[in-house]
Amino acid sequence: MDAFTAGLLQRIRTTESDLTRARDEGDDFLVEVEQAELDDLRRLAAEHGVEVGASRV
């Protein structure tokens, strides 16, 4: 796995975790921000043929 792929997958995992935390805390604004970030990261992964796997969120 190259550095780009590893970094992208790590950012996705971190963002998924942050999104879960925001939902648990009831922070609707942060949920929107984290969901948008996650959508962008998943789009980037798809554009570069990086398999993200099953979503945890």
PyMOL CGO cylinders between C-alpha atoms (Angstrom):
from pymol import cmd
from pymol.cgo import CYLINDER

trace = [
    CYLINDER, 0.00, 0.00, 0.00, 1.41, 3.35, -0.98, 0.3, 1, 1, 1, 1, 1, 1,
    CYLINDER, 1.41, 3.35, -0.98, 1.51, 6.42, 1.24, 0.3, 1, 1, 1, 1, 1, 1,
    CYLINDER, 1.51, 6.42, 1.24, -1.40, 8.11, -0.55, 0.3, 1, 1, 1, 1, 1, 1,
    CYLINDER, -1.40, 8.11, -0.55, -3.70, 5.12, -0.02, 0.3, 1, 1, 1, 1, 1, 1,
    CYLINDER, -3.70, 5.12, -0.02, -2.64, 4.62, 3.58, 0.3, 1, 1, 1, 1, 1, 1,
    CYLINDER, -2.64, 4.62, 3.58, -3.12, 8.30, 4.38, 0.3, 1, 1, 1, 1, 1, 1,
    CYLINDER, -3.12, 8.30, 4.38, -6.50, 8.44, 2.68, 0.3, 1, 1, 1, 1, 1, 1,
    CYLINDER, -6.50, 8.44, 2.68, -7.77, 5.37, 4.53, 0.3, 1, 1, 1, 1, 1, 1,
    CYLINDER, -7.77, 5.37, 4.53, -6.52, 6.80, 7.83, 0.3, 1, 1, 1, 1, 1, 1,
    CYLINDER, -6.52, 6.80, 7.83, -8.32, 10.09, 7.17, 0.3, 1, 1, 1, 1, 1, 1,
    CYLINDER, -8.32, 10.09, 7.17, -11.51, 8.17, 6.38, 0.3, 1, 1, 1, 1, 1, 1,
    CYLINDER, -11.51, 8.17, 6.38, -11.27, 6.17, 9.63, 0.3, 1, 1, 1, 1, 1, 1,
    CYLINDER, -11.27, 6.17, 9.63, -10.61, 9.32, 11.64, 0.3, 1, 1, 1, 1, 1, 1,
    CYLINDER, -10.61, 9.32, 11.64, -13.49, 11.17, 10.02, 0.3, 1, 1, 1, 1, 1, 1,
    CYLINDER, -13.49, 11.17, 10.02, -15.85, 8.23, 10.59, 0.3, 1, 1, 1, 1, 1, 1,
    CYLINDER, -15.85, 8.23, 10.59, -14.86, 8.27, 14.25, 0.3, 1, 1, 1, 1, 1, 1,
    CYLINDER, -14.86, 8.27, 14.25, -15.34, 12.04, 14.49, 0.3, 1, 1, 1, 1, 1, 1,
    CYLINDER, -15.34, 12.04, 14.49, -18.75, 11.73, 12.81, 0.3, 1, 1, 1, 1, 1, 1,
    CYLINDER, -18.75, 11.73, 12.81, -19.86, 9.07, 15.28, 0.3, 1, 1, 1, 1, 1, 1,
    CYLINDER, -19.86, 9.07, 15.28, -18.72, 11.23, 18.18, 0.3, 1, 1, 1, 1, 1, 1,
    CYLINDER, -18.72, 11.23, 18.18, -20.56, 14.27, 16.82, 0.3, 1, 1, 1, 1, 1, 1,
    CYLINDER, -20.56, 14.27, 16.82, -23.75, 12.21, 16.45, 0.3, 1, 1, 1, 1, 1, 1,
    CYLINDER, -23.75, 12.21, 16.45, -23.38, 10.83, 19.97, 0.3, 1, 1, 1, 1, 1, 1,
    CYLINDER, -23.38, 10.83, 19.97, -22.96, 14.35, 21.35, 0.3, 1, 1, 1, 1, 1, 1,
    CYLINDER, -22.96, 14.35, 21.35, -25.93, 15.68, 19.38, 0.3, 1, 1, 1, 1, 1, 1,
    CYLINDER, -25.93, 15.68, 19.38, -23.83, 18.32, 17.60, 0.3, 1, 1, 1, 1, 1, 1,
    CYLINDER, -23.83, 18.32, 17.60, -25.85, 18.73, 14.40, 0.3, 1, 1, 1, 1, 1, 1,
    CYLINDER, -25.85, 18.73, 14.40, -23.50, 21.29, 12.86, 0.3, 1, 1, 1, 1, 1, 1,
    CYLINDER, -23.50, 21.29, 12.86, -20.45, 19.11, 13.40, 0.3, 1, 1, 1, 1, 1, 1,
    CYLINDER, -20.45, 19.11, 13.40, -22.35, 16.11, 12.03, 0.3, 1, 1, 1, 1, 1, 1,
    CYLINDER, -22.35, 16.11, 12.03, -22.91, 18.04, 8.79, 0.3, 1, 1, 1, 1, 1, 1,
    CYLINDER, -22.91, 18.04, 8.79, -19.27, 19.10, 8.60, 0.3, 1, 1, 1, 1, 1, 1,
    CYLINDER, -19.27, 19.10, 8.60, -17.92, 15.60, 9.24, 0.3, 1, 1, 1, 1, 1, 1,
    CYLINDER, -17.92, 15.60, 9.24, -20.41, 14.00, 6.84, 0.3, 1, 1, 1, 1, 1, 1,
    CYLINDER, -20.41, 14.00, 6.84, -19.38, 16.40, 4.08, 0.3, 1, 1, 1, 1, 1, 1,
    CYLINDER, -19.38, 16.40, 4.08, -15.71, 15.63, 4.76, 0.3, 1, 1, 1, 1, 1, 1,
    CYLINDER, -15.71, 15.63, 4.76, -16.42, 11.89, 4.69, 0.3, 1, 1, 1, 1, 1, 1,
    CYLINDER, -16.42, 11.89, 4.69, -18.32, 12.21, 1.41, 0.3, 1, 1, 1, 1, 1, 1,
    CYLINDER, -18.32, 12.21, 1.41, -15.38, 14.10, -0.12, 0.3, 1, 1, 1, 1, 1, 1,
    CYLINDER, -15.38, 14.10, -0.12, -12.87, 11.52, 1.10, 0.3, 1, 1, 1, 1, 1, 1,
    CYLINDER, -12.87, 11.52, 1.10, -14.95, 8.64, -0.23, 0.3, 1, 1, 1, 1, 1, 1,
    CYLINDER, -14.95, 8.64, -0.23, -15.29, 10.42, -3.58, 0.3, 1, 1, 1, 1, 1, 1,
    CYLINDER, -15.29, 10.42, -3.58, -11.53, 10.91, -3.70, 0.3, 1, 1, 1, 1, 1, 1,
    CYLINDER, -11.53, 10.91, -3.70, -10.99, 7.25, -2.87, 0.3, 1, 1, 1, 1, 1, 1,
    CYLINDER, -10.99, 7.25, -2.87, -13.36, 6.16, -5.64, 0.3, 1, 1, 1, 1, 1, 1,
    CYLINDER, -13.36, 6.16, -5.64, -11.66, 8.44, -8.16, 0.3, 1, 1, 1, 1, 1, 1,
    CYLINDER, -11.66, 8.44, -8.16, -8.31, 6.81, -7.37, 0.3, 1, 1, 1, 1, 1, 1,
    CYLINDER, -8.31, 6.81, -7.37, -9.56, 3.23, -7.19, 0.3, 1, 1, 1, 1, 1, 1,
    CYLINDER, -9.56, 3.23, -7.19, -9.05, 2.93, -3.43, 0.3, 1, 1, 1, 1, 1, 1,
    CYLINDER, -9.05, 2.93, -3.43, -11.41, 0.40, -1.85, 0.3, 1, 1, 1, 1, 1, 1,
    CYLINDER, -11.41, 0.40, -1.85, -12.76, 1.78, 1.39, 0.3, 1, 1, 1, 1, 1, 1,
    CYLINDER, -12.76, 1.78, 1.39, -14.65, -1.30, 2.53, 0.3, 1, 1, 1, 1, 1, 1,
    CYLINDER, -14.65, -1.30, 2.53, -17.83, -1.48, 4.56, 0.3, 1, 1, 1, 1, 1, 1,
    CYLINDER, -17.83, -1.48, 4.56, -18.88, 1.74, 6.18, 0.3, 1, 1, 1, 1, 1, 1,
    CYLINDER, -18.88, 1.74, 6.18, -18.86, 1.81, 9.96, 0.3, 1, 1, 1, 1, 1, 1,
    CYLINDER, -18.86, 1.81, 9.96, -21.02, 4.92, 10.09, 0.3, 1, 1, 1, 1, 1, 1,
]
cmd.load_cgo(trace, "trace")
